[in-house]
Amino acid sequence: MDQPPYRDVTVGDLLTRLARALPDHDALVYGGGPRFTFDALEREARTIARGLMALGVAPGERVVLWATNVPEWVVLQFALAKIGAILVTANTSLRAAAAPAGFPPSGATSSSATRRRPISCRTRICA
């Protein structure tokens, strides 16, 4: 892949192409946390995507992510892109009790959080 074609490619496919072209290059480096090469990020995103599909997340579905700037945010973004689902970010200043009220306008039917207490929706995915 001399000149990678980055036009007309989905975000999920972009990661796959980069993992093939640059498998050992850094893709995500988080200070004091994990470090992913493109190959490792691709494998992690595929693993998470399979888990999300097993939970019923389907193409076109909106999934709310309620998280601060954490590496899992990036992994989930790519995992959802591989499924064809849509990432909807939630305001992290919302408290758990107020959060579900803010989700309906997005059309989201699933939620994901990086906190210990999950949010009530059809599906809860928590790290």
Protein Blocks (a to p, Z undefined) as FASTA:
>chain_A
ZZacfehiafklmmmmmmmmmmmbcfbdcehiacddfklmmmmmmmmmmmmmmnopaehi
acdddddddfklmmmmmmmmmnopacddddfkbcfklmmmmmmmnopabdcdfbfbdcdd
fbdcdZZ
